[in-house]
């Protein structure tokens, strides 16, 4: 068993909608794997298949070496799940919900009850500033999310499936969450983090898979992905630059106050810099793409029409 | 809704310095649009209720018209019914049966049930569009729009009025179509709207008081139950208590029996008062919570909350207690009037013949077995709603974190089913015991307690079978889960109206209750109970197998 999660050519349809259309995803043990995609791209469907709640139409799915549909109960002893849209039983208090889920994870037996990590639970309640005595019906979205997070993070699961776990948290709590995830990985646990909060992914994730319309469009470490995409260059030269437009891989050239700015594909970087130096370089600033730019590059054609002020050409 | 606005007049002096009153009626801004939203969202439910209630009236009226062709036949019916306490409890005082007309007979057979149905429908509708809505985040979206504070309440009430009026209109058309007099038909329509709207008002008030939507429904449901009992006691007695009951008001309009139109003032006034009270109470509560504050919970789960069964028990405990107390009280009450049944034989020789033909030894036994059947039909409401918890847990997404633990689907499903099945036993046991206690008290026969407890418990296999059908629908066609209620409605109609409607025997036999020995009137018989149980078990097996194979719905 080399991978914590291995998904190949996964297809899931709902009626005529193809929610997953040949998805590939591989998560190695011990890594924090970012699972990025806009709303409706198939992240939650993937996670629900991993949980055995949905049945795959075709493709292979392996979770901790088992079949998530067939071996659901056994596998669930080793995983913890935090949903993005947390619904709780309205008349149970937050503390009761956390304990219940922890005890259910423990297998329900007498031994299971003792395996609940009370110290960790109380510590997390403290750190995330949750009042566990309130009935769930009175919790805000953020507080419901905290309940699910505490239930998930206080477990000793070897794999954490986190589906947009911070969408309702304030920045302070989000940083607490990030600490908790880093602590979990320090303990050698594996995390699949579905998110569209890019700063969070950038900070936490070793590798990232970007999913679009049910298909993985890119996967790798952030460095690898940066290499695959454009670098933003801002340059000032002694003589006016000519012929830049004709270089393959140079995009969006603008001239502004003596500076020439453009984006360049990684493959064309070397040639472009050579070309520029012939005009007498005075200053050159190069910026690697942020994750946001990576992301937007994959979704730019969808976002551009909806986001007029962002003048970014579609790839 | 001008009837609801009591705004401070401009220039009134008692206004606090910092407090500026909004323009008159501003708190109702947006009501009209919300009424459309209410009707739009409920269109299928409304269609179901309208279909059911108008259809029930139409088939009842048609069969009565076909059954009672001569004045002699009408007189015969009246003699059987009049002054019979046991029947009066169920049907009302029988206005107009002194000089019976078709209209009076139709009313006696149908009106009570339609009144209760209108009350229940209105209660659900108002609570759904007020407190239930506030428990989702949808209502916040609405409230954040330029929509007044009281608009949701007003739109729920107006929506209830529209629906009640539409269903009443359908009933009027049905009655007119069978050639019944116009005055009585319209009077019945008006009385239905009256009873529906009073309970819409009751629900509007409980929605402000209760700590949550379920509690609001429970409180309003209790009021409906009390109204039924007050009316029943009043009708059997001197009639005074009936005036304390909105259902009593509705029947006192006396359709087809020298209509008393002025009585309509009572439900109209009561509805207005309730609406004004609800509005005033709403100003004293916070959005999303009731006047009764939500109690704090425990910081840690008790030991009982350690398994999916523990969770199911915790989630359904309140509902089971409510059903048990409510139905247990009703059963006790039925037991208390058991001695009245014997009386009608003495008063009415026709009845004696009637029962002799049926081959029933004791009228009291016949009455008690019918009463127990009614209790079981009501209790089936618990059984089915308890099984349907599976569906509500699923569509709310609350099942996901449970199934993400090492709790398998079957174990999770069995947890709720166990509560449904055991709860059914508890409920019928308590009903039987309570009815037996009541009967023992008035008849002076202690043996009645054991006898009627058994009469309650024999209903269990039939109710389990209906639980099995519900589970089967849930497992195979989860989107159609609510259709299980249609089944409950069918079983009810088959049992209560089967003879009246002259339904073919094979159709009646589809109801499991048809096969239950009608203790204490009939002798005990084990084979049908065993067969019902086996069928129920098979349905459970297929339903669970289907659940194992399908997707769990997301939110």
Interface residues (C-beta under 8 A of the other chain):
Chain A: X44 X48 X51 X52 X53 X54 X55 X72 X73 X74 X76 X77 X79 X80 X81 X83 X85 X87 X88 X89 X90 X91 X92 X93 X94 X95 X96 X97 X98 X99 X100 X101 X103 X104 X105 X107 X108 X113 X132 X133 X134 X135 X137 X138 X141 X148 X151 X161
Chain B: X135 X137 X212 X288 X289 X294 X295 X296 X297 X298 X299 X300 X301 X302 X303 X305 X306 X307 X308 X310 X311 X314 X315 X318 X396 X397 X398 X400 X401 X402 X403 X404 X405 X406 X407 X408 X549 X550 X551 X552 X554 X555
